[in-house]
Every structure is written in C-alpha cells, then in structure tokens.
Amino acid sequence: MFNISERLLLTLWIGGMWTVGYIVTPTLFHMLDDRMVAGRIAGQLFTILSYIGLLSGTVLLLAQWLKSTGNKLQNWRLWVLLVMVVIVLLGQFVIQPMMVELKSAGLVPGSHAAASFGRLHGISSILFMVNSLLGLVLVIFGLGGRPLASPGGR
C-alpha cells in the first residue's frame, strides 16, 4: 500500500508538471489573444501545481527517509526529492512574489521592471525545467530499489 500511495503522489506531481508546463501553458499562449489573461491562468495553474508539489514532495521525502536503510545521505532519491522541494519553495515563495511585485508596479516595455520581470521569469522557467527533469528521473528509476551505482560495481 505504501508503494502505491507513493506512485500516485509522484504521478500527480510529475504528471501535473509535464502537463501544465509543456502542454497547457503553451496552448494557452497560442490560443488566447490576450497574453495577460493567458499569463494569469498559467500563473494560477503553476501556483496550484506548486502546492501539489510541496505536499507530494514532503510526503515522498518523509517516506524515503523512513524507508532508507543504512546511511540515509547516500540515498540519491532522497537528495533528488529534497532538491525538488527546495526548488518549489524558491519558486513559490521567493521568485513568484518578486514577479507579482514587479507586475503590480507596471511592466512598460523597455523599463527596468520589465527587464527584471523577464530575468525572473527566465530563472523560474529554468528551475521548472530542472524540476521536471529530476521528476522524470524519479519516474524512470522509481522511488524504491537499488541505488544507481552499487558499491563494488555490481
């Protein structure tokens, strides 16, 4: 039962990331004429996804910690989950509030605020891509089983 719950959480989180980030958001910007509306919808979806990630990631991290035998610091899955949760925290509670503040000040093309917003958006996009790729690694290799490289080269 423990493994099934873990798989469901991982599927919800990582599947949501890939769906929202690489299918829904590009579709919104392609189909909607108003980029501000598309951005608001995408932003709300990413916020929901962040909370799903925080909940799922925390539960999966705790489960990995409890299941891990021996030196827990050698469990690569534990480290991947920790990095992913930290990325979500940075995105949701550091980068997003800064972007909201810049938007509320007004984003006039060519302004300092617009340039800063663009940089933060780029950083946010890179972090999202890193997280989605790390999540894919967990989906491919699973949350259990042997480490990627076992001692003794076997």
Chimera marker file (.cmm) of the C-alpha trace (Angstrom):
<marker_set name="trace">
<marker id="1" x="0.000" y="0.000" z="0.000" r="1" g="1" b="0" radius="0.5"/>
<marker id="2" x="2.898" y="2.343" z="0.810" r="1" g="1" b="0" radius="0.5"/>
<marker id="3" x="4.377" y="1.959" z="-2.692" r="1" g="1" b="0" radius="0.5"/>
<marker id="4" x="1.004" y="2.532" z="-4.374" r="1" g="1" b="0" radius="0.5"/>
<marker id="5" x="0.487" y="5.783" z="-2.448" r="1" g="1" b="0" radius="0.5"/>
<marker id="6" x="3.985" y="6.925" z="-3.344" r="1" g="1" b="0" radius="0.5"/>
<marker id="7" x="3.442" y="6.151" z="-7.020" r="1" g="1" b="0" radius="0.5"/>
<marker id="8" x="0.152" y="8.050" z="-7.014" r="1" g="1" b="0" radius="0.5"/>
<marker id="9" x="1.747" y="11.126" z="-5.409" r="1" g="1" b="0" radius="0.5"/>
<marker id="10" x="4.670" y="11.003" z="-7.817" r="1" g="1" b="0" radius="0.5"/>
<marker id="11" x="2.306" y="10.624" z="-10.789" r="1" g="1" b="0" radius="0.5"/>
<marker id="12" x="0.139" y="13.522" z="-9.635" r="1" g="1" b="0" radius="0.5"/>
<marker id="13" x="3.108" y="15.836" z="-9.084" r="1" g="1" b="0" radius="0.5"/>
<marker id="14" x="5.331" y="14.995" z="-12.035" r="1" g="1" b="0" radius="0.5"/>
<marker id="15" x="2.478" y="14.324" z="-14.456" r="1" g="1" b="0" radius="0.5"/>
<marker id="16" x="0.986" y="17.664" z="-13.465" r="1" g="1" b="0" radius="0.5"/>
<marker id="17" x="4.300" y="19.412" z="-14.061" r="1" g="1" b="0" radius="0.5"/>
<marker id="18" x="4.677" y="17.989" z="-17.544" r="1" g="1" b="0" radius="0.5"/>
<marker id="19" x="1.023" y="18.578" z="-18.432" r="1" g="1" b="0" radius="0.5"/>
<marker id="20" x="0.780" y="22.163" z="-17.184" r="1" g="1" b="0" radius="0.5"/>
<marker id="21" x="4.308" y="23.215" z="-18.114" r="1" g="1" b="0" radius="0.5"/>
<marker id="22" x="4.670" y="21.695" z="-21.539" r="1" g="1" b="0" radius="0.5"/>
<marker id="23" x="1.125" y="21.230" z="-22.848" r="1" g="1" b="0" radius="0.5"/>
<marker id="24" x="-1.397" y="23.529" z="-21.154" r="1" g="1" b="0" radius="0.5"/>
<marker id="25" x="0.680" y="26.699" z="-20.827" r="1" g="1" b="0" radius="0.5"/>
<marker id="26" x="1.956" y="26.775" z="-24.427" r="1" g="1" b="0" radius="0.5"/>
<marker id="27" x="-1.598" y="26.044" z="-25.592" r="1" g="1" b="0" radius="0.5"/>
<marker id="28" x="-2.968" y="28.957" z="-23.551" r="1" g="1" b="0" radius="0.5"/>
<marker id="29" x="-0.480" y="31.388" z="-25.073" r="1" g="1" b="0" radius="0.5"/>
<marker id="30" x="-1.123" y="30.015" z="-28.550" r="1" g="1" b="0" radius="0.5"/>
<marker id="31" x="-4.918" y="30.103" z="-28.387" r="1" g="1" b="0" radius="0.5"/>
<marker id="32" x="-5.664" y="33.196" z="-26.324" r="1" g="1" b="0" radius="0.5"/>
<marker id="33" x="-5.203" y="36.598" z="-27.947" r="1" g="1" b="0" radius="0.5"/>
<marker id="34" x="-4.758" y="38.313" z="-24.600" r="1" g="1" b="0" radius="0.5"/>
<marker id="35" x="-1.318" y="37.317" z="-23.249" r="1" g="1" b="0" radius="0.5"/>
<marker id="36" x="-2.150" y="38.852" z="-19.858" r="1" g="1" b="0" radius="0.5"/>
<marker id="37" x="-5.133" y="36.516" z="-19.460" r="1" g="1" b="0" radius="0.5"/>
<marker id="38" x="-3.057" y="33.541" z="-20.605" r="1" g="1" b="0" radius="0.5"/>
<marker id="39" x="-0.359" y="34.533" z="-18.114" r="1" g="1" b="0" radius="0.5"/>
<marker id="40" x="-2.820" y="34.876" z="-15.239" r="1" g="1" b="0" radius="0.5"/>
<marker id="41" x="-4.344" y="31.468" z="-15.964" r="1" g="1" b="0" radius="0.5"/>
<marker id="42" x="-0.910" y="29.857" z="-16.327" r="1" g="1" b="0" radius="0.5"/>
<marker id="43" x="0.270" y="31.558" z="-13.130" r="1" g="1" b="0" radius="0.5"/>
<marker id="44" x="-2.697" y="30.211" z="-11.205" r="1" g="1" b="0" radius="0.5"/>
<marker id="45" x="-2.075" y="26.709" z="-12.572" r="1" g="1" b="0" radius="0.5"/>
<marker id="46" x="1.599" y="26.916" z="-11.561" r="1" g="1" b="0" radius="0.5"/>
<marker id="47" x="0.594" y="28.077" z="-8.075" r="1" g="1" b="0" radius="0.5"/>
<marker id="48" x="-1.753" y="25.099" z="-7.682" r="1" g="1" b="0" radius="0.5"/>
<marker id="49" x="0.988" y="22.836" z="-9.017" r="1" g="1" b="0" radius="0.5"/>
<marker id="50" x="3.466" y="24.292" z="-6.507" r="1" g="1" b="0" radius="0.5"/>
<marker id="51" x="1.216" y="23.386" z="-3.591" r="1" g="1" b="0" radius="0.5"/>
<marker id="52" x="0.680" y="19.912" z="-5.035" r="1" g="1" b="0" radius="0.5"/>
<marker id="53" x="4.466" y="19.642" z="-5.327" r="1" g="1" b="0" radius="0.5"/>
<marker id="54" x="5.054" y="20.827" z="-1.772" r="1" g="1" b="0" radius="0.5"/>
<marker id="55" x="2.556" y="18.357" z="-0.362" r="1" g="1" b="0" radius="0.5"/>
<marker id="56" x="3.612" y="15.437" z="-2.565" r="1" g="1" b="0" radius="0.5"/>
<marker id="57" x="7.319" y="16.195" z="-2.281" r="1" g="1" b="0" radius="0.5"/>
<marker id="58" x="7.216" y="16.470" z="1.500" r="1" g="1" b="0" radius="0.5"/>
<marker id="59" x="5.309" y="13.201" z="1.878" r="1" g="1" b="0" radius="0.5"/>
<marker id="60" x="7.617" y="11.420" z="-0.595" r="1" g="1" b="0" radius="0.5"/>
<marker id="61" x="10.693" y="12.859" z="1.135" r="1" g="1" b="0" radius="0.5"/>
<marker id="62" x="9.464" y="11.629" z="4.502" r="1" g="1" b="0" radius="0.5"/>
<marker id="63" x="8.649" y="8.210" z="3.026" r="1" g="1" b="0" radius="0.5"/>
<marker id="64" x="12.137" y="7.941" z="1.509" r="1" g="1" b="0" radius="0.5"/>
<marker id="65" x="13.690" y="8.925" z="4.825" r="1" g="1" b="0" radius="0.5"/>
<marker id="66" x="11.677" y="6.280" z="6.694" r="1" g="1" b="0" radius="0.5"/>
<marker id="67" x="12.321" y="3.529" z="4.093" r="1" g="1" b="0" radius="0.5"/>
<marker id="68" x="16.009" y="4.309" z="3.707" r="1" g="1" b="0" radius="0.5"/>
<marker id="69" x="18.321" y="1.866" z="5.427" r="1" g="1" b="0" radius="0.5"/>
<marker id="70" x="21.959" y="2.402" z="6.255" r="1" g="1" b="0" radius="0.5"/>
<marker id="71" x="23.457" y="5.807" z="5.555" r="1" g="1" b="0" radius="0.5"/>
<marker id="72" x="20.462" y="7.914" z="4.533" r="1" g="1" b="0" radius="0.5"/>
<marker id="73" x="22.742" y="10.531" z="2.997" r="1" g="1" b="0" radius="0.5"/>
<marker id="74" x="23.749" y="8.035" z="0.294" r="1" g="1" b="0" radius="0.5"/>
<marker id="75" x="20.150" y="7.650" z="-0.902" r="1" g="1" b="0" radius="0.5"/>
<marker id="76" x="20.143" y="9.586" z="-4.188" r="1" g="1" b="0" radius="0.5"/>
<marker id="77" x="16.325" y="9.578" z="-4.357" r="1" g="1" b="0" radius="0.5"/>
<marker id="78" x="16.229" y="11.409" z="-1.036" r="1" g="1" b="0" radius="0.5"/>
<marker id="79" x="18.563" y="14.088" z="-2.419" r="1" g="1" b="0" radius="0.5"/>
<marker id="80" x="16.590" y="14.442" z="-5.647" r="1" g="1" b="0" radius="0.5"/>
<marker id="81" x="13.346" y="14.921" z="-3.718" r="1" g="1" b="0" radius="0.5"/>
<marker id="82" x="14.991" y="17.410" z="-1.368" r="1" g="1" b="0" radius="0.5"/>
<marker id="83" x="16.323" y="19.471" z="-4.280" r="1" g="1" b="0" radius="0.5"/>
<marker id="84" x="12.918" y="19.371" z="-5.962" r="1" g="1" b="0" radius="0.5"/>
<marker id="85" x="11.095" y="20.574" z="-2.840" r="1" g="1" b="0" radius="0.5"/>
<marker id="86" x="13.649" y="23.370" z="-2.341" r="1" g="1" b="0" radius="0.5"/>
<marker id="87" x="13.166" y="24.452" z="-5.971" r="1" g="1" b="0" radius="0.5"/>
<marker id="88" x="9.386" y="24.583" z="-5.472" r="1" g="1" b="0" radius="0.5"/>
<marker id="89" x="9.843" y="26.607" z="-2.278" r="1" g="1" b="0" radius="0.5"/>
<marker id="90" x="12.173" y="29.073" z="-4.025" r="1" g="1" b="0" radius="0.5"/>
<marker id="91" x="9.835" y="29.436" z="-6.967" r="1" g="1" b="0" radius="0.5"/>
<marker id="92" x="6.645" y="29.867" z="-4.971" r="1" g="1" b="0" radius="0.5"/>
<marker id="93" x="7.848" y="31.926" z="-2.024" r="1" g="1" b="0" radius="0.5"/>
<marker id="94" x="10.813" y="33.893" z="-3.403" r="1" g="1" b="0" radius="0.5"/>
<marker id="95" x="10.604" y="34.307" z="-7.178" r="1" g="1" b="0" radius="0.5"/>
<marker id="96" x="6.813" y="34.495" z="-7.631" r="1" g="1" b="0" radius="0.5"/>
<marker id="97" x="6.279" y="37.242" z="-5.015" r="1" g="1" b="0" radius="0.5"/>
<marker id="98" x="9.042" y="39.283" z="-6.662" r="1" g="1" b="0" radius="0.5"/>
<marker id="99" x="7.363" y="38.840" z="-10.056" r="1" g="1" b="0" radius="0.5"/>
<marker id="100" x="3.962" y="39.843" z="-8.621" r="1" g="1" b="0" radius="0.5"/>
<marker id="101" x="5.506" y="42.980" z="-7.129" r="1" g="1" b="0" radius="0.5"/>
<marker id="102" x="7.080" y="43.929" z="-10.459" r="1" g="1" b="0" radius="0.5"/>
<marker id="103" x="3.786" y="43.331" z="-12.297" r="1" g="1" b="0" radius="0.5"/>
<marker id="104" x="1.891" y="45.499" z="-9.835" r="1" g="1" b="0" radius="0.5"/>
<marker id="105" x="4.387" y="48.316" z="-10.454" r="1" g="1" b="0" radius="0.5"/>
<marker id="106" x="3.598" y="48.091" z="-14.177" r="1" g="1" b="0" radius="0.5"/>
<marker id="107" x="5.564" y="46.418" z="-16.907" r="1" g="1" b="0" radius="0.5"/>
<marker id="108" x="6.237" y="49.058" z="-19.513" r="1" g="1" b="0" radius="0.5"/>
<marker id="109" x="8.258" y="47.549" z="-22.376" r="1" g="1" b="0" radius="0.5"/>
<marker id="110" x="11.901" y="48.582" z="-22.105" r="1" g="1" b="0" radius="0.5"/>
<marker id="111" x="11.599" y="49.552" z="-18.432" r="1" g="1" b="0" radius="0.5"/>
<marker id="112" x="13.786" y="48.277" z="-15.632" r="1" g="1" b="0" radius="0.5"/>
<marker id="113" x="10.761" y="46.496" z="-14.130" r="1" g="1" b="0" radius="0.5"/>
<marker id="114" x="10.056" y="44.700" z="-17.413" r="1" g="1" b="0" radius="0.5"/>
<marker id="115" x="13.695" y="43.620" z="-17.721" r="1" g="1" b="0" radius="0.5"/>
<marker id="116" x="13.763" y="42.390" z="-14.126" r="1" g="1" b="0" radius="0.5"/>
<marker id="117" x="10.498" y="40.536" z="-14.654" r="1" g="1" b="0" radius="0.5"/>
<marker id="118" x="11.941" y="38.871" z="-17.767" r="1" g="1" b="0" radius="0.5"/>
<marker id="119" x="15.030" y="37.749" z="-15.854" r="1" g="1" b="0" radius="0.5"/>
<marker id="120" x="12.956" y="36.337" z="-13.003" r="1" g="1" b="0" radius="0.5"/>
<marker id="121" x="10.656" y="34.603" z="-15.472" r="1" g="1" b="0" radius="0.5"/>
<marker id="122" x="13.700" y="33.055" z="-17.144" r="1" g="1" b="0" radius="0.5"/>
<marker id="123" x="15.085" y="31.843" z="-13.815" r="1" g="1" b="0" radius="0.5"/>
<marker id="124" x="11.675" y="30.455" z="-12.900" r="1" g="1" b="0" radius="0.5"/>
<marker id="125" x="11.448" y="28.638" z="-16.237" r="1" g="1" b="0" radius="0.5"/>
<marker id="126" x="14.898" y="27.098" z="-15.820" r="1" g="1" b="0" radius="0.5"/>
<marker id="127" x="14.087" y="25.933" z="-12.297" r="1" g="1" b="0" radius="0.5"/>
<marker id="128" x="10.827" y="24.432" z="-13.546" r="1" g="1" b="0" radius="0.5"/>
<marker id="129" x="12.666" y="22.598" z="-16.321" r="1" g="1" b="0" radius="0.5"/>
<marker id="130" x="15.246" y="21.252" z="-13.854" r="1" g="1" b="0" radius="0.5"/>
<marker id="131" x="12.452" y="20.065" z="-11.561" r="1" g="1" b="0" radius="0.5"/>
<marker id="132" x="10.528" y="18.410" z="-14.360" r="1" g="1" b="0" radius="0.5"/>
<marker id="133" x="13.681" y="16.574" z="-15.495" r="1" g="1" b="0" radius="0.5"/>
<marker id="134" x="14.539" y="15.491" z="-11.938" r="1" g="1" b="0" radius="0.5"/>
<marker id="135" x="10.966" y="14.275" z="-11.592" r="1" g="1" b="0" radius="0.5"/>
<marker id="136" x="11.318" y="12.324" z="-14.814" r="1" g="1" b="0" radius="0.5"/>
<marker id="137" x="14.406" y="10.617" z="-13.353" r="1" g="1" b="0" radius="0.5"/>
<marker id="138" x="12.308" y="9.542" z="-10.358" r="1" g="1" b="0" radius="0.5"/>
<marker id="139" x="9.547" y="8.280" z="-12.636" r="1" g="1" b="0" radius="0.5"/>
<marker id="140" x="12.021" y="6.283" z="-14.741" r="1" g="1" b="0" radius="0.5"/>
<marker id="141" x="14.012" y="4.772" z="-11.861" r="1" g="1" b="0" radius="0.5"/>
<marker id="142" x="11.195" y="4.655" z="-9.319" r="1" g="1" b="0" radius="0.5"/>
<marker id="143" x="11.214" y="5.515" z="-5.650" r="1" g="1" b="0" radius="0.5"/>
<marker id="144" x="12.450" y="2.165" z="-4.429" r="1" g="1" b="0" radius="0.5"/>
<marker id="145" x="15.012" y="-0.377" z="-5.418" r="1" g="1" b="0" radius="0.5"/>
<marker id="146" x="18.768" y="-0.337" z="-5.510" r="1" g="1" b="0" radius="0.5"/>
<marker id="147" x="20.872" y="2.791" z="-5.874" r="1" g="1" b="0" radius="0.5"/>
<marker id="148" x="22.076" y="3.827" z="-9.328" r="1" g="1" b="0" radius="0.5"/>
<marker id="149" x="25.621" y="2.693" z="-8.588" r="1" g="1" b="0" radius="0.5"/>
<marker id="150" x="26.097" y="-0.077" z="-6.079" r="1" g="1" b="0" radius="0.5"/>
<marker id="151" x="29.317" y="-0.498" z="-4.120" r="1" g="1" b="0" radius="0.5"/>
<marker id="152" x="31.637" y="-2.958" z="-5.789" r="1" g="1" b="0" radius="0.5"/>
<marker id="153" x="30.459" y="-2.027" z="-9.310" r="1" g="1" b="0" radius="0.5"/>
<marker id="154" x="27.569" y="-4.509" z="-9.481" r="1" g="1" b="0" radius="0.5"/>
<link id1="1" id2="2" r="1" g="1" b="0" radius="0.2"/>
<link id1="2" id2="3" r="1" g="1" b="0" radius="0.2"/>
<link id1="3" id2="4" r="1" g="1" b="0" radius="0.2"/>
<link id1="4" id2="5" r="1" g="1" b="0" radius="0.2"/>
<link id1="5" id2="6" r="1" g="1" b="0" radius="0.2"/>
<link id1="6" id2="7" r="1" g="1" b="0" radius="0.2"/>
<link id1="7" id2="8" r="1" g="1" b="0" radius="0.2"/>
<link id1="8" id2="9" r="1" g="1" b="0" radius="0.2"/>
<link id1="9" id2="10" r="1" g="1" b="0" radius="0.2"/>
<link id1="10" id2="11" r="1" g="1" b="0" radius="0.2"/>
<link id1="11" id2="12" r="1" g="1" b="0" radius="0.2"/>
<link id1="12" id2="13" r="1" g="1" b="0" radius="0.2"/>
<link id1="13" id2="14" r="1" g="1" b="0" radius="0.2"/>
<link id1="14" id2="15" r="1" g="1" b="0" radius="0.2"/>
<link id1="15" id2="16" r="1" g="1" b="0" radius="0.2"/>
<link id1="16" id2="17" r="1" g="1" b="0" radius="0.2"/>
<link id1="17" id2="18" r="1" g="1" b="0" radius="0.2"/>
<link id1="18" id2="19" r="1" g="1" b="0" radius="0.2"/>
<link id1="19" id2="20" r="1" g="1" b="0" radius="0.2"/>
<link id1="20" id2="21" r="1" g="1" b="0" radius="0.2"/>
<link id1="21" id2="22" r="1" g="1" b="0" radius="0.2"/>
<link id1="22" id2="23" r="1" g="1" b="0" radius="0.2"/>
<link id1="23" id2="24" r="1" g="1" b="0" radius="0.2"/>
<link id1="24" id2="25" r="1" g="1" b="0" radius="0.2"/>
<link id1="25" id2="26" r="1" g="1" b="0" radius="0.2"/>
<link id1="26" id2="27" r="1" g="1" b="0" radius="0.2"/>
<link id1="27" id2="28" r="1" g="1" b="0" radius="0.2"/>
<link id1="28" id2="29" r="1" g="1" b="0" radius="0.2"/>
<link id1="29" id2="30" r="1" g="1" b="0" radius="0.2"/>
<link id1="30" id2="31" r="1" g="1" b="0" radius="0.2"/>
<link id1="31" id2="32" r="1" g="1" b="0" radius="0.2"/>
<link id1="32" id2="33" r="1" g="1" b="0" radius="0.2"/>
<link id1="33" id2="34" r="1" g="1" b="0" radius="0.2"/>
<link id1="34" id2="35" r="1" g="1" b="0" radius="0.2"/>
<link id1="35" id2="36" r="1" g="1" b="0" radius="0.2"/>
<link id1="36" id2="37" r="1" g="1" b="0" radius="0.2"/>
<link id1="37" id2="38" r="1" g="1" b="0" radius="0.2"/>
<link id1="38" id2="39" r="1" g="1" b="0" radius="0.2"/>
<link id1="39" id2="40" r="1" g="1" b="0" radius="0.2"/>
<link id1="40" id2="41" r="1" g="1" b="0" radius="0.2"/>
<link id1="41" id2="42" r="1" g="1" b="0" radius="0.2"/>
<link id1="42" id2="43" r="1" g="1" b="0" radius="0.2"/>
<link id1="43" id2="44" r="1" g="1" b="0" radius="0.2"/>
<link id1="44" id2="45" r="1" g="1" b="0" radius="0.2"/>
<link id1="45" id2="46" r="1" g="1" b="0" radius="0.2"/>
<link id1="46" id2="47" r="1" g="1" b="0" radius="0.2"/>
<link id1="47" id2="48" r="1" g="1" b="0" radius="0.2"/>
<link id1="48" id2="49" r="1" g="1" b="0" radius="0.2"/>
<link id1="49" id2="50" r="1" g="1" b="0" radius="0.2"/>
<link id1="50" id2="51" r="1" g="1" b="0" radius="0.2"/>
<link id1="51" id2="52" r="1" g="1" b="0" radius="0.2"/>
<link id1="52" id2="53" r="1" g="1" b="0" radius="0.2"/>
<link id1="53" id2="54" r="1" g="1" b="0" radius="0.2"/>
<link id1="54" id2="55" r="1" g="1" b="0" radius="0.2"/>
<link id1="55" id2="56" r="1" g="1" b="0" radius="0.2"/>
<link id1="56" id2="57" r="1" g="1" b="0" radius="0.2"/>
<link id1="57" id2="58" r="1" g="1" b="0" radius="0.2"/>
<link id1="58" id2="59" r="1" g="1" b="0" radius="0.2"/>
<link id1="59" id2="60" r="1" g="1" b="0" radius="0.2"/>
<link id1="60" id2="61" r="1" g="1" b="0" radius="0.2"/>
<link id1="61" id2="62" r="1" g="1" b="0" radius="0.2"/>
<link id1="62" id2="63" r="1" g="1" b="0" radius="0.2"/>
<link id1="63" id2="64" r="1" g="1" b="0" radius="0.2"/>
<link id1="64" id2="65" r="1" g="1" b="0" radius="0.2"/>
<link id1="65" id2="66" r="1" g="1" b="0" radius="0.2"/>
<link id1="66" id2="67" r="1" g="1" b="0" radius="0.2"/>
<link id1="67" id2="68" r="1" g="1" b="0" radius="0.2"/>
<link id1="68" id2="69" r="1" g="1" b="0" radius="0.2"/>
<link id1="69" id2="70" r="1" g="1" b="0" radius="0.2"/>
<link id1="70" id2="71" r="1" g="1" b="0" radius="0.2"/>
<link id1="71" id2="72" r="1" g="1" b="0" radius="0.2"/>
<link id1="72" id2="73" r="1" g="1" b="0" radius="0.2"/>
<link id1="73" id2="74" r="1" g="1" b="0" radius="0.2"/>
<link id1="74" id2="75" r="1" g="1" b="0" radius="0.2"/>
<link id1="75" id2="76" r="1" g="1" b="0" radius="0.2"/>
<link id1="76" id2="77" r="1" g="1" b="0" radius="0.2"/>
<link id1="77" id2="78" r="1" g="1" b="0" radius="0.2"/>
<link id1="78" id2="79" r="1" g="1" b="0" radius="0.2"/>
<link id1="79" id2="80" r="1" g="1" b="0" radius="0.2"/>
<link id1="80" id2="81" r="1" g="1" b="0" radius="0.2"/>
<link id1="81" id2="82" r="1" g="1" b="0" radius="0.2"/>
<link id1="82" id2="83" r="1" g="1" b="0" radius="0.2"/>
<link id1="83" id2="84" r="1" g="1" b="0" radius="0.2"/>
<link id1="84" id2="85" r="1" g="1" b="0" radius="0.2"/>
<link id1="85" id2="86" r="1" g="1" b="0" radius="0.2"/>
<link id1="86" id2="87" r="1" g="1" b="0" radius="0.2"/>
<link id1="87" id2="88" r="1" g="1" b="0" radius="0.2"/>
<link id1="88" id2="89" r="1" g="1" b="0" radius="0.2"/>
<link id1="89" id2="90" r="1" g="1" b="0" radius="0.2"/>
<link id1="90" id2="91" r="1" g="1" b="0" radius="0.2"/>
<link id1="91" id2="92" r="1" g="1" b="0" radius="0.2"/>
<link id1="92" id2="93" r="1" g="1" b="0" radius="0.2"/>
<link id1="93" id2="94" r="1" g="1" b="0" radius="0.2"/>
<link id1="94" id2="95" r="1" g="1" b="0" radius="0.2"/>
<link id1="95" id2="96" r="1" g="1" b="0" radius="0.2"/>
<link id1="96" id2="97" r="1" g="1" b="0" radius="0.2"/>
<link id1="97" id2="98" r="1" g="1" b="0" radius="0.2"/>
<link id1="98" id2="99" r="1" g="1" b="0" radius="0.2"/>
<link id1="99" id2="100" r="1" g="1" b="0" radius="0.2"/>
<link id1="100" id2="101" r="1" g="1" b="0" radius="0.2"/>
<link id1="101" id2="102" r="1" g="1" b="0" radius="0.2"/>
<link id1="102" id2="103" r="1" g="1" b="0" radius="0.2"/>
<link id1="103" id2="104" r="1" g="1" b="0" radius="0.2"/>
<link id1="104" id2="105" r="1" g="1" b="0" radius="0.2"/>
<link id1="105" id2="106" r="1" g="1" b="0" radius="0.2"/>
<link id1="106" id2="107" r="1" g="1" b="0" radius="0.2"/>
<link id1="107" id2="108" r="1" g="1" b="0" radius="0.2"/>
<link id1="108" id2="109" r="1" g="1" b="0" radius="0.2"/>
<link id1="109" id2="110" r="1" g="1" b="0" radius="0.2"/>
<link id1="110" id2="111" r="1" g="1" b="0" radius="0.2"/>
<link id1="111" id2="112" r="1" g="1" b="0" radius="0.2"/>
<link id1="112" id2="113" r="1" g="1" b="0" radius="0.2"/>
<link id1="113" id2="114" r="1" g="1" b="0" radius="0.2"/>
<link id1="114" id2="115" r="1" g="1" b="0" radius="0.2"/>
<link id1="115" id2="116" r="1" g="1" b="0" radius="0.2"/>
<link id1="116" id2="117" r="1" g="1" b="0" radius="0.2"/>
<link id1="117" id2="118" r="1" g="1" b="0" radius="0.2"/>
<link id1="118" id2="119" r="1" g="1" b="0" radius="0.2"/>
<link id1="119" id2="120" r="1" g="1" b="0" radius="0.2"/>
<link id1="120" id2="121" r="1" g="1" b="0" radius="0.2"/>
<link id1="121" id2="122" r="1" g="1" b="0" radius="0.2"/>
<link id1="122" id2="123" r="1" g="1" b="0" radius="0.2"/>
<link id1="123" id2="124" r="1" g="1" b="0" radius="0.2"/>
<link id1="124" id2="125" r="1" g="1" b="0" radius="0.2"/>
<link id1="125" id2="126" r="1" g="1" b="0" radius="0.2"/>
<link id1="126" id2="127" r="1" g="1" b="0" radius="0.2"/>
<link id1="127" id2="128" r="1" g="1" b="0" radius="0.2"/>
<link id1="128" id2="129" r="1" g="1" b="0" radius="0.2"/>
<link id1="129" id2="130" r="1" g="1" b="0" radius="0.2"/>
<link id1="130" id2="131" r="1" g="1" b="0" radius="0.2"/>
<link id1="131" id2="132" r="1" g="1" b="0" radius="0.2"/>
<link id1="132" id2="133" r="1" g="1" b="0" radius="0.2"/>
<link id1="133" id2="134" r="1" g="1" b="0" radius="0.2"/>
<link id1="134" id2="135" r="1" g="1" b="0" radius="0.2"/>
<link id1="135" id2="136" r="1" g="1" b="0" radius="0.2"/>
<link id1="136" id2="137" r="1" g="1" b="0" radius="0.2"/>
<link id1="137" id2="138" r="1" g="1" b="0" radius="0.2"/>
<link id1="138" id2="139" r="1" g="1" b="0" radius="0.2"/>
<link id1="139" id2="140" r="1" g="1" b="0" radius="0.2"/>
<link id1="140" id2="141" r="1" g="1" b="0" radius="0.2"/>
<link id1="141" id2="142" r="1" g="1" b="0" radius="0.2"/>
<link id1="142" id2="143" r="1" g="1" b="0" radius="0.2"/>
<link id1="143" id2="144" r="1" g="1" b="0" radius="0.2"/>
<link id1="144" id2="145" r="1" g="1" b="0" radius="0.2"/>
<link id1="145" id2="146" r="1" g="1" b="0" radius="0.2"/>
<link id1="146" id2="147" r="1" g="1" b="0" radius="0.2"/>
<link id1="147" id2="148" r="1" g="1" b="0" radius="0.2"/>
<link id1="148" id2="149" r="1" g="1" b="0" radius="0.2"/>
<link id1="149" id2="150" r="1" g="1" b="0" radius="0.2"/>
<link id1="150" id2="151" r="1" g="1" b="0" radius="0.2"/>
<link id1="151" id2="152" r="1" g="1" b="0" radius="0.2"/>
<link id1="152" id2="153" r="1" g="1" b="0" radius="0.2"/>
<link id1="153" id2="154" r="1" g="1" b="0" radius="0.2"/>
</marker_set>
